[in-house]
Every structure is written in structure tokens, then in C-alpha cells.
Amino acid sequence: MTCFGYVRVSTAEQANEGSSLETQRSQLAGYYQMKGWRDVLSLVIEDAVSGSVPLDERPRGRVLLTDVQKGDAII
């Protein structure tokens, strides 16, 4: 099983000036540690894309869905 970490912010301002992406990365790291997993095996960062856009229509989301296989997890 491969675990993919996915982090996203809605605006370019959040991506460039905010701490939201870093906060999400830290939360993912904490979750992985809590589960006893070593680390995020694949981290996908989607910046400046609205949450209303379906995952398969987001540039990095589309790549993620191409890479994920049966039995993998997206967190």
C-alpha cells in the first residue's frame, strides 16, 4: 500500500504568503506518526485551486489519480 498525502489551498495568496500548506504538511506528518507509518511516501501539493473543482479536473489531482492504485490511500 502506498499512502499519498494531498494538500491544497484555494488562492495564490494563500500559497505564497500563508502558512496553510505548511500547516497541512505538519498535520499529515503528525497523522503518519500517530499511525506508526514512517513518512508521507508521496506528497502532492495543489496550490491556487478551489475546492469546488473536482479532483480529476485539478492539475495535480489528475496526476494523483493516475498514480494511485487499488489498495492505496489518499490522505
Stockholm file with secondary structure:
# STOCKHOLM 1.0

chainA/1-75         MTCFGYVRVSTAEQANEGSSLETQRSQLAGYYQMKGWRDVLSLVIEDAVSGSVPLDERPRGRVLLTDVQKGDAII
#=GR chainA/1-75 SS CCEEEEEECSSHHHHHHCSHHHHHHHHHHHHHHHHTCCSCSEEEEECSCCTTSCGGGSHHHHHHHHHCCTTCEEC
#=GC SS_cons        CCEEEEEECSSHHHHHHCSHHHHHHHHHHHHHHHHTCCSCSEEEEECSCCTTSCGGGSHHHHHHHHHCCTTCEEC
//
